[in-house]
Amino acid sequence: MIFKNSQLIFLNFAVMKKVYLDNASTTAMRPEVIQEITKVMAEDFGNPSSTHSFGRNGKTILELSRKSIAKHLNCSAQEIIFTSGGTEADNWILRSAVKNLKVERIITTKIEHHAVLHTVLVLEAEFGIQVDYVKVNHDGSIDLTHLSNLLSEDKKTIVSLMHVNNETGTILDLDRVGVICKQYNVLFHSDTVQSVGKTEIDLQKTSVDFILASAHKFHGPKGVGFAFVRKNSGLQPLIFGGEQEKGLRAGTEAVHQIAGMAKALAISYENLDEERNYISDLKTYLIDQLEIHFPGFRINGKKEDFYNIINIILPFSEDKTSMLLFSLDMKGIAVSRGSACQSGSIKPSHVLKEMLSEADLKLPNLRISFSHYNTKEDIDWLIESLKSI
């Protein structure tokens, strides 16, 4: 009898509907990307720094990938530097700005990704630089008047503000901040991990000195990304040991990963309008269903925030908070309470801490993030599962 019961449990798990709604954390690779990576791994395994034909083939793939990425962002290929991802790029840009460009002050916010926040704290301790935090409004938007006031102090400065917040989807007006930074003659760095591949960025029109990307956020492979470093910036390497990436990032390039990233970005931009409209409709459908079934729910931020992310407070009691994600996971639903990089932490989200009252912070909240692979049936299952908690 015990065997029969355990067999039944196993069968329930085997047929359980699986719903992935954590696309701000990572995305599923597109089949075409897997195909591209596999092809390069099998056929073009030469070291791109080698001068023989195998190496030259690898180098060709590398440079064609660089040109493809640059084309979609309207910048020159020489301004794209390959990295292991967004965290490395954030660390490199901010550290070199302080160490090599002699920046004396960093202006940022307390709702940035920890790749920026923790780096800033280390640089403050190590170099004694001044750190100023721009005020954050209750809807998660940045107080740009306060930014201008901070910039009125004449000091060599880098402003570091993320384009799309990874927990709430709040959008920074990149063009407007670029104009403000240019007006005060300061450097502007933006963590664009959540926006590259999901919205248009024109680096000829936008006055930003540094942006970055992680391929796994736009249906590419993990462990690879890139930084845009505007020409003649003066940045120096973080990693030493070779002449790769114009001497700015030593180490043999992961050609198969880079080719997969370029393919993923190209497909994302080719399908941008269609997929953005589809995902926007899914987000609207979710909000409509929440209003019907959970009329007391609230959005952290605004309805109009980035189209593939929504962060909500549910009208549940505090005691449901700790088990909410586990209960949904048991029903095959993947969501989160914030950044995947701190998902094991029991502390409240540092982003929501800047936006919510102490009482609201204790209430159950969810970050739901979509891709074009999601369906309305996924949302229906989420709503049904929430109703049963």
C-alpha positions as CSV (number, residue, x, y, z in Angstrom):
1,M,0.0,0.0,0.0
2,I,2.9,2.3,0.8
3,F,4.4,1.6,-2.6
4,K,1.1,2.4,-4.3
5,N,0.8,5.7,-2.5
6,S,4.3,6.8,-3.3
7,Q,3.8,5.7,-6.9
8,L,0.7,7.9,-7.0
9,I,2.6,10.9,-5.7
10,F,5.3,10.3,-8.3
11,L,2.7,10.2,-11.1
12,N,1.1,13.5,-9.8
13,F,4.5,15.2,-10.0
14,A,5.1,13.7,-13.4
15,V,1.9,15.1,-14.9
16,M,1.9,18.4,-12.9
17,K,1.6,21.5,-15.1
18,K,4.8,23.5,-15.1
19,V,4.5,27.3,-15.5
20,Y,7.6,29.5,-15.7
21,L,6.9,33.1,-14.7
22,D,10.4,34.2,-13.6
23,N,11.8,35.6,-16.8
24,A,13.5,38.6,-15.1
25,S,15.7,36.0,-13.4
26,T,16.6,34.1,-16.6
27,T,15.0,33.0,-19.8
28,A,14.8,29.8,-21.8
29,M,17.2,29.6,-24.7
30,R,15.6,29.8,-28.1
31,P,16.0,26.6,-30.2
32,E,17.9,28.6,-32.9
33,V,20.4,29.8,-30.3
34,I,21.0,26.3,-29.0
35,Q,21.5,25.2,-32.7
36,E,24.0,28.1,-33.2
37,I,26.0,27.3,-30.1
38,T,26.1,23.6,-30.9
39,K,27.3,24.3,-34.5
40,V,30.1,26.6,-33.3
41,M,31.2,24.1,-30.6
42,A,31.4,21.3,-33.1
43,E,32.8,23.0,-36.1
44,D,34.6,26.2,-35.0
45,F,36.5,25.3,-31.9
46,G,39.8,27.1,-32.8
47,N,41.2,29.7,-30.4
48,P,40.4,33.1,-31.9
49,S,43.9,34.4,-31.0
50,S,45.6,31.7,-33.1
51,T,46.8,32.6,-36.5
52,H,46.0,29.3,-38.3
53,S,42.8,28.7,-40.2
54,F,41.0,27.2,-37.2
55,G,41.8,30.3,-35.1
56,R,40.9,32.7,-38.0
57,N,37.5,31.0,-38.3
58,G,36.9,31.6,-34.6
59,K,38.0,35.2,-34.9
60,T,35.7,35.7,-37.8
61,I,32.7,34.4,-35.8
62,L,33.8,36.7,-32.9
63,E,33.9,39.8,-35.0
64,L,30.7,39.1,-36.9
65,S,29.0,38.7,-33.5
66,R,30.4,42.0,-32.3
67,K,29.2,43.8,-35.5
68,S,25.7,42.2,-35.2
69,I,25.3,43.4,-31.6
70,A,26.6,46.9,-32.4
71,K,24.2,47.2,-35.3
72,H,21.2,46.6,-33.0
73,L,22.4,49.3,-30.6
74,N,23.5,51.7,-33.3
75,C,27.1,52.0,-32.1
76,S,30.5,51.0,-33.5
77,A,31.7,47.4,-33.2
78,Q,34.9,48.7,-31.4
79,E,32.7,49.9,-28.6
80,I,31.4,46.4,-27.7
81,I,33.6,44.4,-25.2
82,F,32.6,40.8,-24.4
83,T,32.3,39.9,-20.7
84,S,31.0,37.0,-18.5
85,G,27.8,39.0,-17.9
86,G,26.4,42.1,-16.3
87,T,28.0,41.7,-12.8
88,E,31.5,41.7,-14.2
89,A,30.7,44.7,-16.5
90,D,29.3,46.7,-13.6
91,N,32.3,46.0,-11.4
92,W,34.8,46.8,-14.2
93,I,33.2,50.1,-15.3
94,L,32.7,51.5,-11.8
95,R,36.2,50.3,-10.5
96,S,38.0,51.7,-13.5
97,A,36.1,55.0,-13.4
98,V,37.4,55.5,-9.8
99,K,40.8,54.0,-10.1
100,N,41.8,55.1,-13.6
101,L,39.5,58.0,-14.6
102,K,40.0,59.5,-11.1
103,V,36.2,59.9,-10.4
104,E,35.8,61.3,-6.9
105,R,32.1,60.7,-6.5
106,I,29.4,58.1,-7.5
107,I,25.8,59.1,-7.6
108,T,23.4,56.1,-7.6
109,T,20.2,54.9,-5.8
110,K,19.5,52.4,-3.1
111,I,17.3,50.3,-5.5
112,E,20.1,49.3,-7.9
113,H,21.2,45.7,-8.5
114,H,23.7,44.5,-5.9
115,A,26.3,44.3,-8.7
116,V,26.3,48.1,-8.5
117,L,25.4,48.7,-4.8
118,H,28.0,46.3,-3.4
119,T,30.7,47.5,-5.8
120,V,30.0,51.1,-4.8
121,L,30.4,50.2,-1.1
122,V,33.7,48.5,-1.7
123,L,35.0,51.5,-3.7
124,E,33.9,53.9,-1.0
125,A,35.8,51.9,1.6
126,E,38.9,51.3,-0.6
127,F,39.3,54.8,-2.2
128,G,37.4,57.0,0.2
129,I,35.2,58.4,-2.6
130,Q,32.0,60.3,-2.0
131,V,28.7,58.3,-2.6
132,D,25.4,60.1,-2.9
133,Y,22.0,58.4,-3.3
134,V,19.3,59.9,-5.4
135,K,15.8,59.9,-3.7
136,V,13.4,57.3,-4.8
137,N,9.7,58.1,-5.1
138,H,7.0,55.8,-3.6
139,D,6.2,54.4,-7.1
140,G,9.9,53.4,-7.6
141,S,10.7,56.3,-10.0
142,I,13.9,58.4,-9.5
143,D,13.6,62.0,-8.3
144,L,15.4,63.7,-11.2
145,T,15.2,67.1,-9.5
146,H,17.2,65.7,-6.6
147,L,19.7,64.3,-9.2
148,S,20.2,67.7,-10.7
149,N,20.6,69.2,-7.2
150,L,23.3,66.6,-6.4
151,L,25.1,67.4,-9.7
152,S,25.3,71.1,-8.9
153,E,28.3,70.2,-6.6
154,D,31.3,70.4,-8.9
155,K,33.2,67.1,-8.6
156,K,34.4,64.5,-11.0
157,T,31.4,62.2,-11.0
158,I,29.9,59.1,-12.5
159,V,26.1,58.6,-12.3
160,S,25.0,55.0,-12.1
161,L,21.3,54.4,-12.6
162,M,19.7,51.2,-14.0
163,H,17.4,51.5,-17.0
164,V,14.7,49.0,-15.9
165,N,14.5,47.9,-12.3
166,N,14.8,44.1,-12.1
167,E,12.3,43.8,-9.2
168,T,9.6,46.3,-10.1
169,G,10.0,47.0,-13.8
170,T,10.3,50.8,-13.1
171,I,11.7,52.5,-16.2
172,L,14.3,55.2,-16.1
173,D,14.1,57.9,-18.8
174,L,17.5,57.1,-20.2
175,D,17.5,60.0,-22.7
176,R,16.5,62.6,-20.1
177,V,19.1,61.4,-17.6
178,G,21.7,61.4,-20.4
179,V,20.9,65.1,-21.2
180,I,21.2,66.0,-17.5
181,C,24.6,64.2,-17.2
182,K,25.9,65.9,-20.3
183,Q,24.7,69.3,-19.0
184,Y,26.8,68.8,-15.9
185,N,29.7,67.1,-17.8
186,V,29.7,63.9,-15.8
187,L,29.9,60.2,-16.8
188,F,26.7,58.2,-17.1
189,H,26.6,54.4,-16.6
190,S,23.4,52.5,-16.8
191,D,22.8,48.8,-15.9
192,T,20.7,47.8,-18.9
193,V,20.5,44.1,-18.2
194,Q,16.7,44.0,-18.1
195,S,16.2,46.2,-21.1
196,V,18.7,45.1,-23.8
197,G,16.9,42.8,-26.2
198,K,13.5,43.9,-24.9
199,T,13.4,47.6,-25.9
200,E,15.1,49.9,-28.4
201,I,18.3,51.6,-27.3
202,D,19.9,53.9,-29.8
203,L,23.4,54.8,-28.6
204,Q,23.8,57.6,-31.2
205,K,20.8,59.4,-29.7
206,T,21.2,58.6,-26.0
207,S,24.1,60.3,-24.1
208,V,25.2,57.3,-22.0
209,D,28.9,56.4,-21.7
210,F,28.5,52.8,-20.5
211,I,25.8,50.2,-20.7
212,L,25.8,46.4,-20.4
213,A,23.9,43.2,-21.0
214,S,23.7,39.5,-20.0
215,A,22.7,37.1,-22.7
216,H,20.5,34.9,-20.5
217,K,18.0,37.7,-20.0
218,F,17.1,37.7,-23.7
219,H,16.9,34.0,-24.4
220,G,20.6,33.5,-24.9
221,P,23.2,31.4,-22.9
222,K,24.3,32.1,-19.3
223,G,27.8,33.1,-18.5
224,V,28.3,35.7,-21.3
225,G,27.4,39.3,-21.8
226,F,28.9,42.5,-23.1
227,A,29.6,46.1,-22.2
228,F,29.3,49.1,-24.4
229,V,32.2,51.4,-23.7
230,R,32.0,54.7,-25.5
231,K,35.0,55.6,-27.6
232,N,38.0,57.1,-25.9
233,S,36.5,56.6,-22.4
234,G,39.9,55.7,-20.9
235,L,38.7,52.6,-19.1
236,Q,41.5,50.2,-18.1
237,P,41.3,46.4,-17.7
238,L,39.9,44.6,-14.7
239,I,41.3,41.3,-15.8
240,F,45.0,41.0,-17.0
241,G,46.9,38.4,-18.9
242,G,46.3,38.8,-22.6
243,E,45.5,41.1,-25.4
244,Q,42.0,39.9,-26.1
245,E,39.1,42.4,-26.4
246,K,41.5,45.2,-27.4
247,G,43.6,44.5,-24.2
248,L,40.6,45.4,-22.0
249,R,39.5,41.9,-21.0
250,A,42.2,39.2,-21.0
251,G,41.3,35.5,-21.4
252,T,40.3,33.3,-24.4
253,E,36.8,34.4,-25.6
254,A,34.0,31.9,-25.3
255,V,33.2,32.0,-29.0
256,H,30.3,29.6,-28.9
257,Q,28.6,31.6,-26.1
258,I,29.2,34.9,-27.9
259,A,27.8,33.5,-31.2
260,G,24.7,32.3,-29.2
261,M,24.3,35.7,-27.6
262,A,24.5,37.5,-30.9
263,K,22.0,35.2,-32.4
264,A,19.6,35.6,-29.4
265,L,19.9,39.4,-29.6
266,A,19.3,39.4,-33.4
267,I,16.1,37.3,-33.0
268,S,14.9,39.4,-30.1
269,Y,15.1,42.6,-32.1
270,E,13.7,41.0,-35.2
271,N,10.6,40.0,-33.2
272,L,10.6,42.9,-30.8
273,D,7.2,44.6,-31.7
274,E,5.3,41.3,-32.0
275,E,6.6,39.8,-28.8
276,R,6.3,43.1,-26.9
277,N,2.7,43.4,-27.9
278,Y,2.0,39.8,-27.0
279,I,3.6,40.0,-23.6
280,S,2.0,43.4,-22.8
281,D,-1.4,41.7,-23.5
282,L,-0.5,38.9,-21.0
283,K,0.4,41.5,-18.3
284,T,-2.9,43.3,-18.9
285,Y,-4.8,39.9,-18.7
286,L,-3.0,39.1,-15.4
287,I,-4.0,42.5,-13.9
288,D,-7.6,42.0,-15.0
289,Q,-7.7,38.6,-13.4
290,L,-6.2,39.8,-10.2
291,E,-8.7,42.6,-10.0
292,I,-11.5,40.1,-10.4
293,H,-10.3,37.4,-8.0
294,F,-8.1,39.4,-5.6
295,P,-9.6,43.0,-5.6
296,G,-7.4,44.0,-2.6
297,F,-4.1,43.4,-4.5
298,R,-1.7,46.3,-5.1
299,I,1.0,46.9,-7.7
300,N,4.4,48.0,-6.4
301,G,5.2,50.7,-8.9
302,K,2.8,51.6,-11.7
303,K,0.7,49.6,-14.2
304,E,2.7,51.3,-17.0
305,D,6.1,50.0,-15.8
306,F,8.1,47.7,-18.0
307,Y,5.9,45.4,-20.0
308,N,7.3,42.0,-18.9
309,I,7.6,42.6,-15.1
310,I,5.0,43.2,-12.4
311,N,5.5,43.2,-8.7
312,I,2.4,42.8,-6.5
313,I,1.3,42.7,-2.9
314,L,-1.4,40.1,-2.3
315,P,-4.4,40.6,0.1
316,F,-3.2,37.7,2.2
317,S,-2.2,37.6,5.9
318,E,1.4,38.0,6.9
319,D,1.7,34.4,7.9
320,K,1.3,33.4,4.2
321,T,4.5,35.2,3.3
322,S,7.1,32.6,4.2
323,M,5.4,29.7,2.4
324,L,4.0,31.5,-0.6
325,L,6.8,30.7,-3.1
326,F,7.0,27.1,-1.8
327,S,3.3,26.6,-2.2
328,L,3.3,27.8,-5.7
329,D,6.4,25.8,-6.5
330,M,4.6,22.7,-5.3
331,K,1.9,23.5,-8.0
332,G,4.6,23.7,-10.6
333,I,4.7,27.6,-10.8
334,A,8.0,29.4,-10.8
335,V,7.8,33.1,-9.6
336,S,10.0,35.0,-7.2
337,R,9.9,37.7,-4.5
338,G,12.7,39.7,-6.1
339,S,16.2,39.4,-7.5
340,A,17.3,35.8,-8.1
341,C,20.7,36.9,-6.7
342,Q,19.3,37.2,-3.2
343,S,16.4,34.6,-3.4
344,G,17.9,32.6,-0.6
345,S,17.7,35.6,1.8
346,I,15.0,36.0,4.3
347,K,15.6,39.8,4.4
348,P,13.0,42.0,2.7
349,S,13.8,43.2,-0.8
350,H,16.2,46.3,-0.6
351,V,14.2,47.7,-3.6
352,L,10.8,47.4,-1.9
353,K,12.3,48.7,1.4
354,E,12.8,52.1,-0.4
355,M,9.2,52.1,-1.6
356,L,7.0,50.5,1.1
357,S,6.0,51.0,4.7
358,E,7.3,48.5,7.3
359,A,3.8,47.0,7.5
360,D,3.5,46.5,3.8
361,L,7.0,45.0,3.6
362,K,5.7,42.1,5.8
363,L,2.9,41.3,3.4
364,P,3.1,38.5,0.7
365,N,4.5,40.0,-2.5
366,L,5.4,38.4,-5.8
367,R,7.4,39.4,-8.8
368,I,5.9,37.9,-12.0
369,S,7.9,38.2,-15.2
370,F,6.8,37.0,-18.6
371,S,8.3,35.9,-22.0
372,H,6.7,35.1,-25.3
373,Y,6.7,31.5,-24.3
374,N,3.9,32.2,-21.7
375,T,0.2,31.9,-22.3
376,K,-3.1,33.0,-20.8
377,E,-3.5,29.4,-19.5
378,D,-0.3,29.9,-17.5
379,I,-1.9,33.0,-15.8
380,D,-5.2,31.1,-15.2
381,W,-3.2,28.3,-13.4
382,L,-1.4,31.0,-11.3
383,I,-4.7,32.6,-10.3
384,E,-6.3,29.2,-9.5
385,S,-3.2,28.2,-7.4
386,L,-3.3,31.5,-5.5
387,K,-7.0,31.0,-4.7
388,S,-6.2,27.7,-3.2
389,I,-3.5,29.1,-0.8
